[in-house]
């Protein structure tokens, strides 16, 4: 029971850290890009990953965690895949309307469910599927405003969905199969993610913004927000791997849509963004779907734990009965031997 409670506390802590850090970095980046005119999202992400790796390297040197070697090919391919997925998501946002980009993010959950069902043989109950449907409908109502389709944008969105889903499934699978922690996996893969974005980031940003990141005039305020964004990103990247490792890719996506609702709420409250009854209704439906998802997941987890406990008790009883039988046979044998000796 103690191990279960500590695990549940760890999950709650990871979820809280992920929500708090993600909402914080969204608000920070929105101020940086919208108010201060720094539009280079992909390059900024490469800086995030480099700062994350440097921070983890310092933590490792201070013996705050133990590095565990992972197969080089696995780490390189995994890091490159995650870097490519970030690039495709940014390209999807650049070549599509905001509404279609939101549809792309919503499509990640059903696509992840489909991949896990087909390739990992994972089962999702009808209650879980219903709660996910309500969540997607709510977020769609709250965040999707326009849907403008174009061929290039659609292809980029499809590639973004595929690479993101596969990357998040691998994040969970690698941690479990290789028995590595989220910190160890992030420490090993962050350099490769940073490298691919550091090389491709300026080119992608120039394609999307028609501006050169190296020609940008960095004011002290912009530099301060960039540093703040990089520091928050350490927590974001760490909590992402932590949540996916402790729960599942689907739960992480559900959490991501909770962040969307919170960002919409913070935008209305703090930044006075436009807010309508449609936004409110959508957020309420989404929160209801999240609540049902959490409740059903908790019930299924308790049922599995109960089944495991029952199975363990049955196994213990069978073992005890077997031992009792062995002891009884031994006693009978000793009695027979004693009787035989007394006759002699």
Residue pairs with C-beta under 8 A, 6 or more apart in sequence:
4 305
7 246
10 246
11 246
11 247
14 239
14 242
14 243
14 246
14 247
15 243
15 247
15 255
17 235
17 238
17 239
17 242
18 236
18 239
18 240
18 242
18 243
18 252
18 255
18 259
19 255
19 258
19 259
19 262
20 235
21 232
21 235
21 236
21 239
22 236
22 239
22 256
22 259
23 259
23 262
23 263
23 266
24 232
25 229
25 232
25 233
25 236
26 259
26 263
27 263
27 266
27 270
28 225
28 228
28 229
28 232
29 41
29 44
29 229
30 267
30 271
31 225
32 38
32 44
32 222
32 225
32 226
32 229
33 39
33 41
36 219
36 221
36 222
36 225
38 44
38 216
38 222
38 225
38 226
39 205
39 208
39 209
39 211
40 201
40 202
40 205
40 209
40 211
40 213
40 216
41 90
41 93
41 205
41 208
42 86
42 87
42 90
42 197
42 200
42 201
42 204
42 205
42 208
43 197
43 198
43 201
43 202
43 205
43 213
44 201
44 226
44 229
45 86
45 90
45 197
45 201
46 194
46 197
46 198
46 201
47 226
47 230
48 229
48 230
48 233
48 234
48 236
48 237
49 83
49 190
49 193
49 194
49 197
49 233
49 237
50 190
50 194
50 198
51 230
51 231
51 233
51 234
52 186
52 190
52 194
52 233
52 234
52 237
52 238
53 187
53 190
53 191
53 194
55 234
56 65
56 183
56 186
56 187
56 190
57 187
59 65
59 183
60 66
60 67
60 187
65 181
65 183
65 184
65 187
66 184
67 184
67 187
67 188
68 178
68 180
68 181
68 184
69 188
70 174
70 178
70 180
70 184
70 185
70 188
74 174
74 178
75 188
75 189
75 192
76 192
78 167
78 170
78 171
78 174
78 185
78 189
78 192
79 188
79 189
79 190
79 191
79 192
79 193
79 195
79 196
80 192
80 193
80 196
81 163
81 166
81 167
81 170
82 167
82 171
82 189
82 193
83 192
83 193
83 194
83 195
83 196
83 197
83 200
84 163
84 196
85 160
85 163
85 164
85 166
85 167
86 193
86 197
87 196
87 197
87 200
87 201
87 204
88 156
88 159
88 160
88 163
88 164
89 104
89 160
89 164
90 204
90 208
91 156
91 160
91 204
91 207
91 208
92 101
92 104
92 153
92 156
92 157
92 160
93 101
94 207
94 208
95 150
95 152
95 153
95 156
95 208
96 104
96 148
96 150
96 153
96 154
96 156
96 157
97 146
97 147
97 148
98 145
98 146
99 143
99 144
99 145
99 146
99 147
99 148
100 146
100 147
100 148
100 149
100 153
100 157
101 157
102 139
102 140
102 143
102 144
103 140
103 144
103 147
103 157
104 157
104 160
104 161
105 256
105 257
105 260
106 136
106 139
106 140
106 257
107 157
107 161
108 161
108 164
108 165
108 253
109 132
109 135
109 136
109 250
109 253
109 254
110 132
110 136
111 161
111 162
111 165
112 165
112 168
112 169
112 249
112 250
112 253
113 124
113 129
113 132
113 250
115 165
115 166
115 169
116 122
116 124
116 169
116 248
116 249
116 250
117 123
117 124
120 169
120 173
124 250
125 296
125 300
127 292
127 296
128 293
128 296
128 297
128 300
130 292
131 289
131 290
131 292
131 293
131 295
131 296
132 250
132 254
132 289
132 293
133 289
134 285
134 286
134 288
134 289
134 292
135 254
135 257
135 286
135 289
135 290
135 293
136 257
136 289
137 285
137 286
137 289
138 282
138 283
138 284
138 285
138 286
138 287
138 288
138 289
139 257
139 260
139 261
139 282
139 286
140 282
141 278
141 281
141 282
141 285
142 260
142 261
142 264
142 278
142 279
142 280
142 281
142 282
142 283
142 285
142 286
143 260
143 264
143 279
143 282
165 249
168 244
168 249
168 252
168 253
169 249
171 185
171 240
171 241
171 244
171 245
171 249
172 244
172 245
172 248
172 249
174 180
174 185
175 181
175 182
175 185
175 241
175 244
175 245
176 245
180 188
181 245
182 238
182 241
182 242
182 244
182 245
182 246
183 238
183 241
183 242
185 241
185 245
186 237
186 238
186 241
190 237
201 213
202 212
202 213
202 214
205 211
205 213
206 212
206 213
218 226
240 252
243 251
243 252
243 255
244 252
251 293
251 297
254 290
254 293
257 286
257 290
258 286
258 287
258 290
260 286
261 283
261 286
261 287
264 273
264 275
264 279
264 283
265 283
267 273
267 275
268 274
268 275
268 279
